[in-house]
Amino acid sequence: MQVYSENKKAYFDYEVSEKLEAGLVLTGQEVKSIKTGHMNLSGSYVVFKGQEPYLIGAKVPAYQPKNAPPDYNPERSRKLLLNKKEINYLMGKAQERGFALVPLKVYNKSGRIKLEF
């Protein structure tokens, strides 16, 4: 398992009670940029828009800045891939007082980029 980015400050700022894993919806150049280690998780968090979880505030710069599309936003919100049971569980946890969904690290698992939060 190769770790691409880690949010070390989250371990200091928050007490981690449990960890979950989710896939990320990414574009091709974002995958290349993450695999070269150009992702920053500091200040990012997970929120729900309707019934879907999104990663907000994670910075993924363009792989080749001169070839990036003109409308590319490095801080865009990225959808998390979870099954329905996990989404319902997380929605309940997110509504509890004192709980936050904070990204901890991004890593490679069987050729897929995963987010641990």
Contacts in CASP RR format, 6 or more apart in sequence:
PFRMAT RR
TARGET T0000
AUTHOR 0000-0000-0000
METHOD contacts of the structure
MODEL  1
MQVYSENKKAYFDYEVSEKLEAGLVLTGQEVKSIKTGHMNLSGSYVVFKG
QEPYLIGAKVPAYQPKNAPPDYNPERSRKLLLNKKEINYLMGKAQERGFA
LVPLKVYNKSGRIKLEF
1 107 0 8 1.000
1 108 0 8 1.000
1 109 0 8 1.000
2 107 0 8 1.000
2 108 0 8 1.000
3 105 0 8 1.000
3 106 0 8 1.000
3 107 0 8 1.000
4 34 0 8 1.000
4 35 0 8 1.000
4 37 0 8 1.000
4 39 0 8 1.000
4 105 0 8 1.000
4 106 0 8 1.000
4 107 0 8 1.000
4 108 0 8 1.000
4 113 0 8 1.000
5 34 0 8 1.000
5 37 0 8 1.000
5 39 0 8 1.000
5 40 0 8 1.000
5 41 0 8 1.000
5 105 0 8 1.000
5 106 0 8 1.000
6 41 0 8 1.000
6 104 0 8 1.000
6 105 0 8 1.000
6 106 0 8 1.000
7 41 0 8 1.000
7 42 0 8 1.000
7 43 0 8 1.000
7 44 0 8 1.000
7 102 0 8 1.000
7 103 0 8 1.000
7 104 0 8 1.000
7 105 0 8 1.000
9 42 0 8 1.000
10 16 0 8 1.000
10 41 0 8 1.000
10 102 0 8 1.000
10 103 0 8 1.000
10 104 0 8 1.000
11 104 0 8 1.000
14 100 0 8 1.000
14 102 0 8 1.000
16 104 0 8 1.000
17 99 0 8 1.000
19 104 0 8 1.000
19 116 0 8 1.000
19 117 0 8 1.000
20 82 0 8 1.000
20 86 0 8 1.000
20 90 0 8 1.000
20 116 0 8 1.000
20 117 0 8 1.000
21 109 0 8 1.000
21 114 0 8 1.000
21 115 0 8 1.000
21 116 0 8 1.000
22 53 0 8 1.000
22 80 0 8 1.000
22 81 0 8 1.000
22 82 0 8 1.000
22 86 0 8 1.000
22 114 0 8 1.000
22 115 0 8 1.000
22 117 0 8 1.000
23 80 0 8 1.000
23 81 0 8 1.000
23 82 0 8 1.000
23 112 0 8 1.000
23 113 0 8 1.000
23 114 0 8 1.000
23 115 0 8 1.000
24 55 0 8 1.000
24 78 0 8 1.000
24 79 0 8 1.000
24 80 0 8 1.000
24 81 0 8 1.000
24 106 0 8 1.000
24 113 0 8 1.000
24 114 0 8 1.000
24 115 0 8 1.000
25 78 0 8 1.000
25 79 0 8 1.000
25 80 0 8 1.000
25 81 0 8 1.000
26 34 0 8 1.000
26 60 0 8 1.000
26 78 0 8 1.000
26 113 0 8 1.000
29 62 0 8 1.000
29 63 0 8 1.000
29 64 0 8 1.000
29 68 0 8 1.000
29 72 0 8 1.000
30 60 0 8 1.000
30 63 0 8 1.000
31 113 0 8 1.000
32 63 0 8 1.000
33 39 0 8 1.000
33 60 0 8 1.000
33 61 0 8 1.000
33 62 0 8 1.000
33 63 0 8 1.000
34 60 0 8 1.000
34 106 0 8 1.000
34 113 0 8 1.000
35 108 0 8 1.000
35 113 0 8 1.000
36 63 0 8 1.000
38 60 0 8 1.000
38 61 0 8 1.000
38 63 0 8 1.000
39 58 0 8 1.000
39 59 0 8 1.000
39 60 0 8 1.000
39 106 0 8 1.000
40 58 0 8 1.000
40 59 0 8 1.000
41 58 0 8 1.000
41 103 0 8 1.000
41 104 0 8 1.000
41 105 0 8 1.000
41 106 0 8 1.000
43 57 0 8 1.000
44 55 0 8 1.000
44 56 0 8 1.000
44 57 0 8 1.000
44 58 0 8 1.000
44 59 0 8 1.000
44 102 0 8 1.000
44 103 0 8 1.000
45 55 0 8 1.000
45 56 0 8 1.000
45 57 0 8 1.000
45 100 0 8 1.000
45 101 0 8 1.000
45 102 0 8 1.000
45 103 0 8 1.000
46 53 0 8 1.000
46 54 0 8 1.000
46 55 0 8 1.000
46 56 0 8 1.000
46 80 0 8 1.000
46 90 0 8 1.000
46 94 0 8 1.000
46 101 0 8 1.000
46 102 0 8 1.000
46 103 0 8 1.000
46 117 0 8 1.000
47 53 0 8 1.000
47 54 0 8 1.000
47 56 0 8 1.000
47 94 0 8 1.000
47 101 0 8 1.000
48 54 0 8 1.000
48 90 0 8 1.000
48 91 0 8 1.000
48 94 0 8 1.000
49 77 0 8 1.000
51 87 0 8 1.000
51 91 0 8 1.000
52 79 0 8 1.000
52 80 0 8 1.000
52 87 0 8 1.000
53 79 0 8 1.000
53 80 0 8 1.000
53 82 0 8 1.000
53 87 0 8 1.000
53 90 0 8 1.000
53 101 0 8 1.000
54 77 0 8 1.000
54 78 0 8 1.000
54 79 0 8 1.000
54 80 0 8 1.000
55 77 0 8 1.000
55 78 0 8 1.000
55 79 0 8 1.000
55 80 0 8 1.000
55 103 0 8 1.000
55 115 0 8 1.000
56 77 0 8 1.000
57 75 0 8 1.000
57 77 0 8 1.000
58 75 0 8 1.000
58 78 0 8 1.000
58 103 0 8 1.000
59 74 0 8 1.000
59 75 0 8 1.000
60 74 0 8 1.000
61 74 0 8 1.000
62 68 0 8 1.000
62 72 0 8 1.000
62 74 0 8 1.000
80 115 0 8 1.000
82 90 0 8 1.000
90 101 0 8 1.000
93 99 0 8 1.000
93 101 0 8 1.000
94 100 0 8 1.000
94 101 0 8 1.000
101 117 0 8 1.000
102 117 0 8 1.000
103 115 0 8 1.000
103 116 0 8 1.000
103 117 0 8 1.000
104 116 0 8 1.000
104 117 0 8 1.000
105 115 0 8 1.000
105 116 0 8 1.000
106 113 0 8 1.000
106 114 0 8 1.000
106 115 0 8 1.000
106 116 0 8 1.000
107 113 0 8 1.000
107 114 0 8 1.000
107 116 0 8 1.000
108 114 0 8 1.000
END
